[in-house]
Amino acid sequence: MGSNGSRICNFLSRFYRKHKRLTVVSSATLLLMLFFYIFLISPALDLYLKYKKLSVSLRPIRVALSSYDLDTLAFEMEYLRPQIVGVRDDASKLNLFSPLPVVGPYVRDLYRGSLAVLKAYDLSSNLVNKVKAAVPTLRYNPGPSETSASETRLAQATTALKQISVNLPEYKKELEDINREISSIDERRYPQTFKGISVRQTIKTLKSAARISFNSFDDLIKLLANLPELSGLDQDKSYLIIIQDNNEPRPGGGLLGGYAFFAVHDGSFSVMKSGDIYFLDETVDGPRPVIPEFLRRYYGYSTYMREANYSVDFKATAGVIRELWQSTPGSFPLEGIMVVDTDFVKALIDLLGPVTLSPEQTVNSQNADEVMRDFFFPRRRPLFVVAPLQRYRQRFIE
């Protein structure tokens, strides 16, 4: 056996000395082919196969979302994660070719995109698990037999938000990384469309969403931190909403018209009182705030609630409205005052769908302008303010 091994070694040694150049070239070619297979052909094929199976791979998550089951959703997201990691690993291998001309920018974009996708996926999965831990019994949509428990589920969701909002600041670094990776992709090097897919616009939309999410994150944290309190989780809150007429402009927007007071308790709200602000003005029995001197020629000496929108500073307007409201019989404390215009109402109708004012009249996106013109007659105001609020309440619970 030893003799045979020695003969083989001697043969290879003589062959190498005799065909040294051929041996070196063959070895280099073999290594180069192996390199290209490991770092180009294999990952490219793997990515292509993953892309072909994408709809099948995502199906369990879509089923979990459609069934509104957080437990199943968390499990399916964890099960799919190795495939997302595999995409990142394949893109990392291809990224070795990023210094090359022509193809380099594309493989670099692929790698950065895969990093952003994995970070966003992990961020979403983490949030799902935190919501599960905060309220184990929460399901974010009712089954047919659970409709009566909608208020309870809303209270649970508000409680969950209060608990997870404490951990939100730790996600800012992940959002910063996602924004950086996506922002580095230049959509101009890609075609407008490919096989019916709007490639360039999709990239622009993703970049915009990542940028807005990161830039607004601090404000979002502040909002979410205060949302449980604003939603009446610990104590009932009362709010006033008023619609202003865009066609009768005032420095702060428009002439104030219909109003509605609503109370919030554990994330759900109910309308307490609504009507025409002209009639509410008539019940003010205390001294009215004095209008600034430069506006008295237009508005008179005393302030009426309907004309309170004379300041471009809404805080000043809200202060006047609050002062007048507190001078009416039966007034109660207000947590906040909101004034919306007709454009907002139209946008709300587009979002929520048609709103029924009466058995004879339904407001939709086609007749909204006509109804809005009639709205600023007093007899229509109360109903038009309350109906969208009630529909919004139901959609919010859903």
ABEGO torsion letter per residue (X at the ends): XAAAAAAAAAAAAAAAAAAAAAAAAAAAAAAAAAAAAAAAAAAAAAAAAAAAAAAAAAAAAAAAAAAGBAAAAAAAAAAAAAAAAAAAAAAAAAAAAAABBGAAAAAAAAAAAAAAAAAAAAAAAAAAAAAAAABAABBABBBAAAAAAAAAAAAAAAAAAAAAAAAAAAAAAAAAAAAAAAAABBAAABBABBGGBBAAAAAAAAAAAAAAAAAAAAAAAAAAAAAAAAAGAABBBBBBBBBBBAABBBAAGBBBBBBBBBBBBGGBBBBABBEBAAAAAAABABBBBBBBAAAAAAAEABBBAAAAAABABAAAAAAAAAAAAAABBGBBBBABBBBBBAAAAAAAAAAAEBBBABAABBBBAAAAAAAAAAAABAAAAAAAAAAAAAAAAAAAAX
